[in-house]
């Protein structure tokens, strides 16, 4: 998240270089030669258990450039724009591995650029999350994933609101919640 925060603080727009850098940083468990790189020619990715066809390796760069241009120029609500980018990024599946981690980092970057807190899609939401991604990708049904992302954003914003409220009302644990020592 430190790199994401740097891009946000610098107001760096989303582009191919950002995507590659975030993949390089989040895919540290991969062979160094594959970090920050797109899937090589001949490497066809299949998303296990999903009815989604990923991009042909020869089309990855063009597909990502079109996607980046669409979200950077789009006028949709920032949460819908971030969720849509995430769904389509995962559909392109540009790297040999680490696409989910990278996609969630980009999702958070887009949310933070719009003034929202980053979200964490919990491990136990995995099947629901994967199903909602597939609904958008394969069947053109965005509401399930968009509502899930929006729900996480609301939850995070509410959590921050609770901390502020506790501080204002002198709640004895408020300082401990945010790491402030009394």
FENGI-V800169 format. One record per backbone hydrogen bond with DSSP energy under -0.5 kcal/mol. NH is the residue of the N-H (numbers start at 1). CO is the residue of the C=O. E is the energy in kcal/mol with one decimal. If there is no record, write none. Layout:
{{NH/CO/E} {NH/CO/E}}
//
This chain:
{{5/1/-3.0} {6/2/-2.1} {7/3/-2.5} {8/4/-2.4} {9/5/-3.3} {10/6/-2.2} {11/8/-1.5} {12/7/-2.7} {19/15/-2.1} {20/16/-2.6} {21/17/-2.5} {22/18/-2.9} {23/19/-2.1} {24/20/-2.4} {25/21/-2.1} {26/22/-2.4} {27/23/-1.9} {30/27/-1.9} {34/31/-2.1} {35/31/-0.9} {35/32/-0.6} {37/34/-1.7} {39/94/-3.7} {43/40/-2.3} {44/42/-1.0} {45/43/-0.5} {47/52/-0.6} {48/46/-0.8} {50/47/-2.1} {54/45/-0.6} {54/52/-0.6} {55/91/-0.6} {55/92/-0.8} {59/56/-2.5} {60/56/-0.7} {60/57/-0.6} {63/59/-2.9} {64/60/-2.9} {65/61/-2.7} {66/62/-2.3} {67/63/-2.3} {68/64/-3.1} {69/65/-2.4} {70/66/-2.2} {71/67/-2.4} {72/68/-2.6} {73/69/-1.5} {74/70/-0.8} {81/77/-2.9} {82/78/-2.4} {83/79/-2.5} {84/80/-2.7} {85/81/-2.5} {86/82/-2.5} {87/83/-2.5} {88/84/-2.4} {89/85/-3.1} {90/86/-2.4} {91/87/-1.4} {92/88/-2.3} {93/89/-2.4} {102/98/-2.3} {103/99/-3.0} {104/100/-2.3} {105/101/-1.8} {106/102/-2.4} {107/103/-2.5} {108/104/-2.1} {109/105/-2.4} {110/106/-2.7} {111/107/-2.2} {112/108/-2.9} {113/109/-2.5} {114/110/-1.0} {115/112/-1.7} {116/111/-2.5} {122/120/-0.9} {125/122/-1.7} {126/123/-1.8} {129/125/-3.6} {130/126/-2.8} {131/127/-2.4} {132/128/-2.4} {133/129/-2.4} {134/130/-2.3} {135/131/-2.1} {136/132/-1.6} {137/133/-2.9} {138/134/-2.9} {139/134/-0.9} {139/135/-0.9} {140/136/-1.2} {141/135/-2.0} {142/140/-0.6} {146/142/-2.5} {147/143/-2.9} {148/144/-1.8} {149/145/-2.7} {150/146/-2.6} {151/147/-2.5} {152/148/-2.1} {153/149/-2.4} {154/150/-2.8} {155/151/-2.3} {156/152/-2.4} {157/153/-2.9} {158/154/-2.6} {159/155/-2.1} {160/156/-2.1} {161/157/-2.2} {162/158/-2.4} {163/159/-1.9} {164/160/-2.4} {165/161/-2.5} {166/162/-2.7} {167/163/-2.3} {168/164/-2.6} {169/165/-2.1} {170/167/-1.3} {171/166/-3.0} {174/171/-1.6} {177/173/-2.0} {178/174/-1.2} {179/176/-0.5} {180/175/-3.0}}
//
